[in-house]
Every structure is written in structure tokens, then in C-alpha cells.
Amino acid sequence: MIRIDAMWLATEPIDMRAGADRLLARVVQVFGVAQVHHGYLFANARGTRVKLLVHDGFGVWCAARRLNAGRFVWASAGADATAILALTAAQFDALVLGLPWQRLPEMQCITRA
């Protein structure tokens, strides 16, 4: 498996025709550098496709996932269109399954209303 120490979510949609080189250029544009063992996650405007770019120290890996039904739960850019959010491993796992990853902390316990 590819080691990923940190995961970053791009809130601005990207054209899914973008390959590894274009995604890497976007990472460098936003961060200034692509860190080793960091993953960068991108989605299309409709939220039906995602691409993950990982720098492993020797090169880059690019993986894609597409949903046949539904959409990925994605963060909005808000006022900053180039916003990048850090994700935990649990949030990443939930996101790629289509689960509400932003609500994981409140879903950890059940309370009586």
C-alpha cells in the first residue's frame, strides 16, 4: 500500500479530464510544494467523481473513483475558492463511501433528545 500521512481536500471543483501532471500543478500552485506521503483529493463540479493524487517520494500516484448513483459529500469553498481542508483517515474513508464525513464527531455517540 501507499503510505499517506496527511490527506487534503480541495474544495474547488476540477475538470476530471485532468491527469496527474495537471493535478500536481494545482497542488503546487496552492501549497507551493507537493509534500511526500501527502494525499490530495479533488472532485468534479457535480460531485460524482473524485481523484486522489499521492506523492510517494519517487513519483506520483493518481487514483479515480466514480459513483454510478448519488454524489460524494463535499465541502464548499465558501469565500475562499482555493480552500484546502485537512482530512483524518476516518473522514477520508467516510467520504469515499459517500457518507457524511463532516458529521463524524457528532455521530460517535448517541444521546437522548
Buried (B, 14 or more C-beta within 10 A) or exposed (E): EEEBEEBBBBBBBBEBEBEBEBBBEBBEEBEEEBBEEBBBBBBBEEBBBBBBBBBEEEEBBBBEBEBEEEEBBBBEBEEEEEBBBEBEEEBBEBBBEBBEBBEBEEEEEEEEE
